[in-house]
Structure formats: structure tokens, C-alpha cells
Amino acid sequence: MVKVITKEVFQSRDGKMFNTKAEAQDHEESLDQVKYFVVHYSPDLTEGRVSSQASGIIGVNAAGSHNLFAEHACFALFGSRWAFVQGVFGDNAIIPNWRLAEEIDDKGERKLLATVQARFTKSKLWKDGVNKL
């Protein structure tokens, strides 16, 4: 004889499934700690007319200092904050290599470049450190 067994499954707002409501709620609280930052990068180093040709999002899961973690990720991903047009080390050739722009609530459909997971956060969403995607 076949028995029908139903099981409750709980889904968080990011689509992840959980067996208990408490686990789902803990995960939701973790999502509330995440902040997203827009970063502009890849300047035109041939002509120097455009300070950034690309942009993306960096997600940070930390208890605080989100902007500092995002800035650290930019150094890890793109290197120096400054670049030089055609490699000329001069006053009129210096241009931003990357620029952290505004903090946003939701990344939406924008390209996620990296995630940053602080080591001592209660709930882990990603691997610790800067994770390039």
C-alpha cells in the first residue's frame, strides 16, 4: 500500500529552501545584513576620455563596515585605485582605475562581480573573504 506523505518546505526571499521555519527565518536575517555596492571600473586608458567603461555589483555580508569591505574587494579585484593613460606617469594622464559608487538595497538584475563574507558574521552566505564570480 502506498502512503501519501506531505512535508512542509519553507522558502526564503532569495529562493533557498529550508526544512524548518526557524532555519528560513535565520537565513532571512542574514540576507538583511547584506549590502550591495555599485563599482565602476575598466577605464579607457588609450584616450582617457572615459573614466569607466564597465560597472557591476559587490555584495558584502558583514555586521558592519560594509563600505570598507567593498573597498577592499575593489583593491583585490582591480588593483590600484589609479591608472595612467597610455602608461604615462604624469599629471594630465592620471585617471581612476575603479570607483565605488552608491550603496543599493537590491542588486536586481545587475552583474554581481564578487561577494565578500566577513569571517565573524553569525550566518554565512558565502565563503569567507573576497570571492570573485
Secondary structure, DSSP 4 states (H G I P E B T S, - for coil): -PPP-----EE-TTS-EESSHHHHHHHHHHHHHEEEEEEEE---TTT---S-SEEEEEEEE-SS-HHHHHHHHHHHHH--SEEEGGG--STTTEEESEEEEEEES--TTS-EEEEEE-TT-SS-SS-SEEEE-
